[in-house]
Amino acid sequence: MKTNIYIILLLIGIFTSCKKQSAVKLPGSYLEYLDEKQILSITAAGNEVWLLSSTVCNTCPVPGYVSSVPLNYQLTKITGNSYKVDEKTRVGKPVRDRNNHLYAKGIDYKGIYKINDVNDYSLIVETGDLTVNDFVFDNNNHIWIWGTTGIGYWDGSRLEVYNSSTAGLPTDIIHGITVDANNIVWAPLDYAGKGVLKIDNGNRSIVPITSIPGLSPDNYLTNPVADDAGNIWFSTYAFTSPKIVKYDGSSWKMLPSDYDGYIIGRDQKGIVWQTRNNSNSSQGPTSLYHFTNNEWQQVNTSENKGYIYTVDVTDNNIFIGTSRGLLVK
């Protein structure tokens, strides 16, 4: 009997010890935790900030036919000086709706989830065969999805898919979606002259890529962002040096520059941001600019060590995500 009790106590001790050893203590500071991680997205909702980050997975099995590096993804919620982390998140980049609620795609590019809190996600849209690269909310708080299998539209109860089979689009590959102040949807299509899809109150039309000054059939647009002044901003690809294109509601213009410029998003205050590669190195570091008072103004990021991927703001700070950690200004 004594022997049995001893064995039970020993097993409990081993279990408790293993449990303690498996628990990972997080650093006291979110800046320390995020140091050298790739910050893939930043989404502010009020003064709460959510970040999607990644690290290389050194223990993940990689089949011989796979050339990409396997990654682990983390979702971090920052509130003041405190933070919480889901270190094995099953959702991706958080997206704000019109009521400042947060949603995200599945990390497997399937489904859309409502983010209730860290480690608490509710599936609201089943997307089936529709690949979800990202999505936005329109002025009616309906969801527009883009990816490599077409465009999805969710009106709150039903998912409608537009692609080459269902809507006669010239391609299924989409390079972003934005919705302007008039609730017009803009979606740049794939390269080889596919153009930009425009959806206005259900009516679809395509802006030919060759009708945009400076672009040829080999070029395509990506990363569309609508601002409050009625402008639509795009990045260009298939250029030796990527440029920025602006549509002001009546005409298209390519911004002249001697640098690689990329539109990276619009913050929760409505400001549009771009990065520039002013260095001679393909590894960066890149610099950061915001469009304010009708001009691009630079933010001091002299401490940046890598590429700037993403940015958002709160009332007091600018949060800047880079390939080598987080900067807070």
C-alpha positions as a LaTeX table, in Angstrom:
\begin{tabular}{lrrr}
\hline
Residue & $x$ (\AA) & $y$ (\AA) & $z$ (\AA) \\
\hline
Met1 & 0.00 & 0.00 & 0.00 \\
Lys2 & 2.79 & 2.40 & 0.96 \\
Thr3 & 4.58 & 1.51 & $-2.25$ \\
Asn4 & 1.48 & 2.34 & $-4.33$ \\
Ile5 & 1.06 & 5.70 & $-2.57$ \\
Tyr6 & 4.73 & 6.48 & $-3.17$ \\
Ile7 & 4.40 & 5.68 & $-6.88$ \\
Ile8 & 1.29 & 7.88 & $-7.19$ \\
Leu9 & 3.03 & 10.79 & $-5.45$ \\
Leu10 & 6.10 & 10.31 & $-7.65$ \\
Leu11 & 3.98 & 10.39 & $-10.82$ \\
Ile12 & 2.18 & 13.54 & $-9.63$ \\
Gly13 & 5.55 & 15.15 & $-8.95$ \\
Ile14 & 6.87 & 14.24 & $-12.39$ \\
Phe15 & 3.70 & 15.52 & $-14.08$ \\
Thr16 & 3.84 & 18.78 & $-12.16$ \\
Ser17 & 7.54 & 19.20 & $-12.91$ \\
Cys18 & 7.01 & 18.59 & $-16.64$ \\
Lys19 & 4.10 & 20.98 & $-16.69$ \\
Lys20 & 6.20 & 23.68 & $-15.06$ \\
Gln21 & 9.06 & 23.08 & $-17.46$ \\
Ser22 & 6.79 & 23.30 & $-20.50$ \\
Ala23 & 5.37 & 26.68 & $-19.46$ \\
Val24 & 7.26 & 29.48 & $-21.19$ \\
Lys25 & 7.69 & 32.70 & $-19.24$ \\
Leu26 & 7.16 & 35.73 & $-21.46$ \\
Pro27 & 9.46 & 38.77 & $-21.22$ \\
Gly28 & 8.13 & 41.65 & $-19.14$ \\
Ser29 & 8.07 & 44.04 & $-22.12$ \\
Tyr30 & 6.22 & 43.51 & $-25.40$ \\
Leu31 & 9.12 & 45.25 & $-27.19$ \\
Glu32 & 11.47 & 42.62 & $-25.80$ \\
Tyr33 & 9.09 & 39.81 & $-26.76$ \\
Leu34 & 8.73 & 41.11 & $-30.33$ \\
Asp35 & 12.43 & 41.89 & $-30.80$ \\
Glu36 & 13.79 & 40.39 & $-34.06$ \\
Lys37 & 10.39 & 38.90 & $-34.95$ \\
Gln38 & 8.86 & 39.77 & $-38.32$ \\
Ile39 & 5.92 & 42.08 & $-37.62$ \\
Leu40 & 3.56 & 41.25 & $-40.47$ \\
Ser41 & 0.59 & 43.42 & $-39.51$ \\
Ile42 & $-0.46$ & 46.01 & $-36.94$ \\
Thr43 & $-4.10$ & 46.86 & $-36.28$ \\
Ala44 & $-5.14$ & 49.48 & $-33.75$ \\
Ala45 & $-8.70$ & 49.61 & $-32.40$ \\
Gly46 & $-8.92$ & 52.67 & $-30.18$ \\
Asn47 & $-5.85$ & 52.48 & $-27.95$ \\
Glu48 & $-5.68$ & 48.69 & $-28.14$ \\
Val49 & $-3.10$ & 47.34 & $-30.60$ \\
Trp50 & $-3.00$ & 43.88 & $-32.20$ \\
Leu51 & 0.05 & 42.50 & $-34.02$ \\
Leu52 & 0.61 & 39.44 & $-36.16$ \\
Ser53 & 4.24 & 38.31 & $-36.08$ \\
Ser54 & 6.23 & 35.34 & $-37.30$ \\
Thr55 & 9.39 & 33.42 & $-36.49$ \\
Val56 & 11.19 & 30.68 & $-38.40$ \\
Cys57 & 10.15 & 27.20 & $-37.30$ \\
Asn58 & 13.37 & 25.22 & $-36.91$ \\
Thr59 & 11.59 & 22.01 & $-35.88$ \\
Cys60 & 8.87 & 21.88 & $-38.57$ \\
Pro61 & 9.18 & 19.01 & $-41.08$ \\
Val62 & 9.64 & 20.32 & $-44.62$ \\
Pro63 & 8.95 & 18.08 & $-47.65$ \\
Gly64 & 11.66 & 18.11 & $-50.32$ \\
Tyr65 & 9.38 & 19.76 & $-52.89$ \\
Val66 & 8.67 & 22.76 & $-50.62$ \\
Ser67 & 11.06 & 25.69 & $-51.12$ \\
Ser68 & 9.55 & 28.15 & $-48.62$ \\
Val69 & 10.74 & 28.46 & $-45.02$ \\
Pro70 & 8.18 & 27.17 & $-42.47$ \\
Leu71 & 7.02 & 29.81 & $-39.99$ \\
Asn72 & 5.35 & 30.00 & $-36.61$ \\
Tyr73 & 2.80 & 32.81 & $-36.17$ \\
Gln74 & 1.96 & 34.79 & $-33.04$ \\
Leu75 & $-0.96$ & 37.13 & $-32.33$ \\
Thr76 & $-0.20$ & 39.79 & $-29.71$ \\
Lys77 & $-2.64$ & 42.15 & $-28.01$ \\
Ile78 & $-1.12$ & 45.29 & $-26.45$ \\
Thr79 & $-3.07$ & 47.34 & $-23.92$ \\
Gly80 & $-1.02$ & 50.15 & $-22.38$ \\
Asn81 & 2.20 & 48.55 & $-21.12$ \\
Ser82 & 0.73 & 45.06 & $-20.79$ \\
Tyr83 & 0.34 & 42.42 & $-23.45$ \\
Lys84 & $-1.12$ & 38.97 & $-24.10$ \\
Val85 & 0.03 & 36.48 & $-26.74$ \\
Asp86 & $-1.39$ & 33.55 & $-28.66$ \\
Glu87 & 1.85 & 31.84 & $-29.67$ \\
Lys88 & 0.16 & 29.33 & $-31.95$ \\
Thr89 & $-2.56$ & 31.48 & $-33.45$ \\
Arg90 & $-5.02$ & 29.95 & $-35.89$ \\
Val91 & $-6.04$ & 33.35 & $-37.26$ \\
Gly92 & $-4.10$ & 35.92 & $-39.29$ \\
Lys93 & $-4.03$ & 39.71 & $-39.59$ \\
Pro94 & $-6.80$ & 41.46 & $-37.58$ \\
Val95 & $-9.11$ & 43.69 & $-39.64$ \\
Arg96 & $-11.33$ & 46.47 & $-38.21$ \\
Asp97 & $-14.97$ & 46.69 & $-39.18$ \\
Arg98 & $-16.93$ & 49.96 & $-39.21$ \\
Asn99 & $-17.72$ & 49.53 & $-35.50$ \\
Asn100 & $-14.10$ & 48.90 & $-34.46$ \\
His101 & $-14.71$ & 45.18 & $-33.93$ \\
Leu102 & $-11.91$ & 42.90 & $-35.07$ \\
Tyr103 & $-11.99$ & 39.98 & $-37.49$ \\
Ala104 & $-9.32$ & 37.82 & $-39.14$ \\
Lys105 & $-8.89$ & 35.14 & $-41.78$ \\
Gly106 & $-7.83$ & 31.66 & $-40.78$ \\
Ile107 & $-4.08$ & 31.18 & $-40.80$ \\
Asp108 & $-4.75$ & 28.48 & $-43.43$ \\
Tyr109 & $-6.37$ & 31.11 & $-45.74$ \\
Lys110 & $-9.83$ & 29.64 & $-45.07$ \\
Gly111 & $-12.78$ & 31.20 & $-43.25$ \\
Ile112 & $-13.25$ & 34.52 & $-41.46$ \\
Tyr113 & $-13.31$ & 34.69 & $-37.67$ \\
Lys114 & $-14.46$ & 37.27 & $-35.16$ \\
Ile115 & $-11.73$ & 38.05 & $-32.63$ \\
Asn116 & $-13.27$ & 38.11 & $-29.15$ \\
Asp117 & $-9.93$ & 38.11 & $-27.32$ \\
Val118 & $-6.55$ & 36.39 & $-27.47$ \\
Asn119 & $-7.19$ & 32.65 & $-28.00$ \\
Asp120 & $-10.92$ & 33.32 & $-28.46$ \\
Tyr121 & $-12.06$ & 33.30 & $-32.10$ \\
Ser122 & $-15.52$ & 32.59 & $-33.57$ \\
Leu123 & $-15.98$ & 31.41 & $-37.16$ \\
Ile124 & $-18.53$ & 33.67 & $-38.91$ \\
Val125 & $-17.93$ & 33.00 & $-42.62$ \\
Glu126 & $-17.14$ & 29.63 & $-44.16$ \\
Thr127 & $-15.38$ & 30.36 & $-47.45$ \\
Gly128 & $-15.14$ & 26.88 & $-48.97$ \\
Asp129 & $-12.82$ & 26.85 & $-51.99$ \\
Leu130 & $-12.38$ & 30.63 & $-51.92$ \\
Thr131 & $-8.83$ & 31.45 & $-50.84$ \\
Val132 & $-8.69$ & 34.33 & $-48.35$ \\
Asn133 & $-5.54$ & 36.42 & $-48.72$ \\
Asp134 & $-7.21$ & 39.36 & $-46.97$ \\
Phe135 & $-10.50$ & 41.24 & $-46.77$ \\
Val136 & $-12.03$ & 44.65 & $-46.06$ \\
Phe137 & $-15.36$ & 46.02 & $-44.84$ \\
Asp138 & $-17.40$ & 48.33 & $-47.07$ \\
Asn139 & $-19.53$ & 51.28 & $-45.93$ \\
Asn140 & $-22.41$ & 48.91 & $-45.12$ \\
Asn141 & $-20.10$ & 46.77 & $-42.95$ \\
His142 & $-20.26$ & 43.97 & $-45.53$ \\
Ile143 & $-17.12$ & 41.97 & $-46.29$ \\
Trp144 & $-15.12$ & 41.91 & $-49.54$ \\
Ile145 & $-12.58$ & 39.08 & $-49.77$ \\
Trp146 & $-9.68$ & 38.76 & $-52.19$ \\
Gly147 & $-7.24$ & 35.99 & $-52.99$ \\
Thr148 & $-6.04$ & 33.65 & $-55.73$ \\
Thr149 & $-9.43$ & 32.09 & $-56.53$ \\
Gly150 & $-11.46$ & 35.25 & $-57.07$ \\
Ile151 & $-13.40$ & 37.78 & $-55.01$ \\
Gly152 & $-15.92$ & 37.02 & $-52.29$ \\
Tyr153 & $-18.76$ & 39.26 & $-51.08$ \\
Trp154 & $-20.44$ & 38.57 & $-47.72$ \\
Asp155 & $-23.61$ & 40.55 & $-46.99$ \\
Gly156 & $-24.03$ & 39.16 & $-43.49$ \\
Ser157 & $-25.93$ & 36.05 & $-44.52$ \\
Arg158 & $-24.68$ & 34.84 & $-47.90$ \\
Leu159 & $-21.31$ & 34.53 & $-49.65$ \\
Glu160 & $-21.17$ & 35.39 & $-53.35$ \\
Val161 & $-18.05$ & 34.57 & $-55.37$ \\
Tyr162 & $-16.86$ & 36.47 & $-58.45$ \\
Asn163 & $-14.20$ & 34.78 & $-60.58$ \\
Ser164 & $-13.48$ & 33.68 & $-64.14$ \\
Ser165 & $-16.14$ & 30.96 & $-63.94$ \\
Thr166 & $-18.98$ & 32.77 & $-62.17$ \\
Ala167 & $-18.51$ & 36.35 & $-63.38$ \\
Gly168 & $-16.33$ & 36.16 & $-66.47$ \\
Leu169 & $-13.36$ & 37.92 & $-64.85$ \\
Pro170 & $-10.15$ & 37.75 & $-66.91$ \\
Thr171 & $-8.31$ & 36.16 & $-63.96$ \\
Asp172 & $-8.96$ & 34.61 & $-60.56$ \\
Ile173 & $-5.86$ & 36.24 & $-59.03$ \\
Ile174 & $-6.56$ & 39.48 & $-57.18$ \\
His175 & $-3.93$ & 41.81 & $-55.67$ \\
Gly176 & $-5.96$ & 43.59 & $-52.99$ \\
Ile177 & $-9.29$ & 45.35 & $-52.43$ \\
Thr178 & $-10.27$ & 48.79 & $-51.15$ \\
Val179 & $-13.62$ & 50.56 & $-50.82$ \\
Asp180 & $-13.84$ & 54.33 & $-51.34$ \\
Ala181 & $-16.11$ & 56.89 & $-49.67$ \\
Asn182 & $-18.81$ & 56.28 & $-52.31$ \\
Asn183 & $-18.80$ & 52.54 & $-51.53$ \\
Ile184 & $-17.14$ & 51.75 & $-54.87$ \\
Val185 & $-14.95$ & 48.64 & $-54.75$ \\
Trp186 & $-11.52$ & 48.69 & $-56.42$ \\
Ala187 & $-9.60$ & 45.45 & $-57.00$ \\
Pro188 & $-6.36$ & 45.28 & $-59.05$ \\
Leu189 & $-6.22$ & 42.14 & $-61.18$ \\
Asp190 & $-3.23$ & 39.99 & $-62.08$ \\
Tyr191 & $-0.41$ & 40.96 & $-64.45$ \\
Ala192 & $-0.36$ & 40.74 & $-68.28$ \\
Gly193 & $-2.70$ & 43.66 & $-68.78$ \\
Lys194 & $-5.67$ & 42.49 & $-66.70$ \\
Gly195 & $-6.29$ & 46.00 & $-65.26$ \\
Val196 & $-8.31$ & 47.13 & $-62.24$ \\
Leu197 & $-11.79$ & 45.82 & $-61.47$ \\
Lys198 & $-14.32$ & 48.46 & $-60.38$ \\
Ile199 & $-17.63$ & 47.44 & $-58.75$ \\
Asp200 & $-20.13$ & 50.29 & $-58.40$ \\
Asn201 & $-23.50$ & 49.33 & $-56.90$ \\
Gly202 & $-23.17$ & 45.84 & $-58.36$ \\
Asn203 & $-22.07$ & 47.04 & $-61.81$ \\
Arg204 & $-18.67$ & 45.66 & $-62.82$ \\
Ser205 & $-16.20$ & 47.31 & $-65.19$ \\
Ile206 & $-12.46$ & 47.06 & $-65.77$ \\
Val207 & $-9.98$ & 49.92 & $-66.07$ \\
Pro208 & $-7.41$ & 48.77 & $-68.69$ \\
Ile209 & $-3.87$ & 48.80 & $-67.35$ \\
Thr210 & $-2.68$ & 50.57 & $-70.53$ \\
Ser211 & $-5.06$ & 53.49 & $-69.87$ \\
Ile212 & $-3.01$ & 54.40 & $-66.80$ \\
Pro213 & $-0.09$ & 56.72 & $-67.70$ \\
Gly214 & 3.31 & 55.07 & $-67.39$ \\
Leu215 & 2.02 & 51.49 & $-67.26$ \\
Ser216 & 2.39 & 48.76 & $-69.89$ \\
Pro217 & 0.67 & 45.37 & $-70.31$ \\
Asp218 & 3.53 & 43.78 & $-68.35$ \\
Asn219 & 2.71 & 45.84 & $-65.24$ \\
Tyr220 & 0.07 & 45.38 & $-62.57$ \\
Leu221 & $-1.15$ & 47.27 & $-59.52$ \\
Thr222 & $-1.43$ & 46.06 & $-55.94$ \\
Asn223 & $-2.08$ & 47.22 & $-52.34$ \\
Pro224 & $-4.99$ & 49.62 & $-53.09$ \\
Val225 & $-5.83$ & 52.11 & $-50.33$ \\
Ala226 & $-8.64$ & 54.69 & $-50.39$ \\
Asp227 & $-8.24$ & 57.91 & $-48.40$ \\
Asp228 & $-10.87$ & 60.35 & $-47.12$ \\
Ala229 & $-10.08$ & 62.91 & $-49.85$ \\
Gly230 & $-11.32$ & 60.63 & $-52.64$ \\
Asn231 & $-7.92$ & 59.35 & $-53.76$ \\
Ile232 & $-7.10$ & 55.70 & $-54.44$ \\
Trp233 & $-3.43$ & 54.81 & $-53.96$ \\
Phe234 & $-1.73$ & 51.77 & $-55.52$ \\
Ser235 & 1.71 & 50.21 & $-55.60$ \\
Thr236 & 3.02 & 49.02 & $-58.97$ \\
Tyr237 & 4.84 & 45.79 & $-59.75$ \\
Ala238 & 6.74 & 44.36 & $-62.73$ \\
Phe239 & 8.89 & 47.50 & $-62.63$ \\
Thr240 & 12.64 & 47.61 & $-62.17$ \\
Ser241 & 11.90 & 50.21 & $-59.49$ \\
Pro242 & 8.38 & 49.95 & $-57.96$ \\
Lys243 & 6.35 & 53.16 & $-58.12$ \\
Ile244 & 3.16 & 54.58 & $-56.63$ \\
Val245 & 0.04 & 55.37 & $-58.69$ \\
Lys246 & $-2.80$ & 57.67 & $-57.59$ \\
Tyr247 & $-6.35$ & 57.96 & $-58.92$ \\
Asp248 & $-8.05$ & 61.17 & $-57.76$ \\
Gly249 & $-11.55$ & 60.35 & $-58.96$ \\
Ser250 & $-11.06$ & 61.64 & $-62.49$ \\
Ser251 & $-7.48$ & 61.01 & $-63.60$ \\
Trp252 & $-4.59$ & 58.61 & $-63.02$ \\
Lys253 & $-1.06$ & 59.70 & $-62.20$ \\
Met254 & 2.20 & 57.92 & $-61.49$ \\
Leu255 & 4.22 & 59.67 & $-58.81$ \\
Pro256 & 7.71 & 60.55 & $-60.08$ \\
Ser257 & 10.49 & 59.25 & $-57.85$ \\
Asp258 & 14.04 & 57.98 & $-57.77$ \\
Tyr259 & 13.31 & 55.38 & $-55.08$ \\
Asp260 & 11.33 & 52.17 & $-54.59$ \\
Gly261 & 8.00 & 53.24 & $-53.09$ \\
Tyr262 & 5.31 & 50.98 & $-51.63$ \\
Ile263 & 1.89 & 51.82 & $-50.22$ \\
Ile264 & 1.57 & 49.82 & $-46.98$ \\
Gly265 & $-1.84$ & 50.90 & $-45.69$ \\
Arg266 & $-4.11$ & 53.37 & $-44.00$ \\
Asp267 & $-4.16$ & 53.82 & $-40.22$ \\
Gln268 & $-7.23$ & 54.05 & $-38.00$ \\
Lys269 & $-7.13$ & 57.86 & $-38.23$ \\
Gly270 & $-7.44$ & 57.71 & $-42.04$ \\
Ile271 & $-3.82$ & 58.56 & $-42.89$ \\
Val272 & $-2.13$ & 56.74 & $-45.82$ \\
Trp273 & 1.44 & 55.45 & $-45.37$ \\
Gln274 & 4.24 & 54.43 & $-47.70$ \\
Thr275 & 7.74 & 53.02 & $-47.33$ \\
Arg276 & 10.75 & 53.89 & $-49.47$ \\
Asn277 & 13.94 & 51.98 & $-50.01$ \\
Asn278 & 16.48 & 54.80 & $-49.99$ \\
Ser279 & 19.42 & 52.45 & $-49.39$ \\
Asn280 & 21.47 & 50.55 & $-51.92$ \\
Ser281 & 20.80 & 47.28 & $-50.11$ \\
Ser282 & 18.03 & 44.85 & $-51.04$ \\
Gln283 & 17.72 & 44.15 & $-47.31$ \\
Gly284 & 16.84 & 47.74 & $-46.44$ \\
Pro285 & 16.45 & 49.42 & $-44.07$ \\
Thr286 & 13.44 & 51.27 & $-45.48$ \\
Ser287 & 12.11 & 54.69 & $-44.50$ \\
Leu288 & 8.54 & 55.70 & $-43.61$ \\
Tyr289 & 6.26 & 58.51 & $-44.84$ \\
His290 & 2.65 & 59.58 & $-44.24$ \\
Phe291 & 0.44 & 61.67 & $-46.54$ \\
Thr292 & $-0.64$ & 64.74 & $-44.55$ \\
Asn293 & $-1.59$ & 68.25 & $-45.72$ \\
Asn294 & $-1.32$ & 67.08 & $-49.33$ \\
Glu295 & 2.32 & 66.05 & $-49.07$ \\
Trp296 & 4.44 & 63.08 & $-48.01$ \\
Gln297 & 6.09 & 63.69 & $-44.63$ \\
Gln298 & 8.87 & 61.50 & $-43.25$ \\
Val299 & 8.89 & 59.86 & $-39.82$ \\
Asn300 & 12.25 & 59.49 & $-38.10$ \\
Thr301 & 13.00 & 55.76 & $-38.10$ \\
Ser302 & 16.78 & 55.99 & $-37.81$ \\
Glu303 & 16.80 & 53.07 & $-35.34$ \\
Asn304 & 15.12 & 50.77 & $-37.88$ \\
Lys305 & 17.27 & 47.78 & $-38.86$ \\
Gly306 & 15.11 & 46.15 & $-41.56$ \\
Tyr307 & 12.15 & 46.46 & $-43.90$ \\
Ile308 & 9.07 & 48.33 & $-42.69$ \\
Tyr309 & 6.01 & 46.18 & $-43.38$ \\
Thr310 & 3.14 & 47.81 & $-41.54$ \\
Val311 & 2.06 & 50.76 & $-39.39$ \\
Asp312 & $-0.89$ & 51.96 & $-37.30$ \\
Val313 & $-1.45$ & 54.66 & $-34.71$ \\
Thr314 & $-3.13$ & 55.30 & $-31.39$ \\
Asp315 & $-3.82$ & 58.66 & $-29.76$ \\
Asn316 & $-0.28$ & 58.78 & $-28.37$ \\
Asn317 & 1.96 & 56.54 & $-30.47$ \\
Ile318 & 2.95 & 55.30 & $-33.91$ \\
Phe319 & 3.47 & 51.52 & $-34.01$ \\
Ile320 & 5.83 & 50.45 & $-36.81$ \\
Gly321 & 6.27 & 46.80 & $-37.77$ \\
Thr322 & 9.53 & 45.74 & $-39.38$ \\
Ser323 & 11.31 & 42.59 & $-40.48$ \\
Arg324 & 13.34 & 42.84 & $-37.26$ \\
Gly325 & 10.90 & 43.80 & $-34.56$ \\
Leu326 & 8.60 & 46.61 & $-33.47$ \\
Leu327 & 9.30 & 50.35 & $-33.26$ \\
Val328 & 7.12 & 52.67 & $-31.17$ \\
Lys329 & 7.31 & 56.43 & $-31.69$ \\
\hline
\end{tabular}
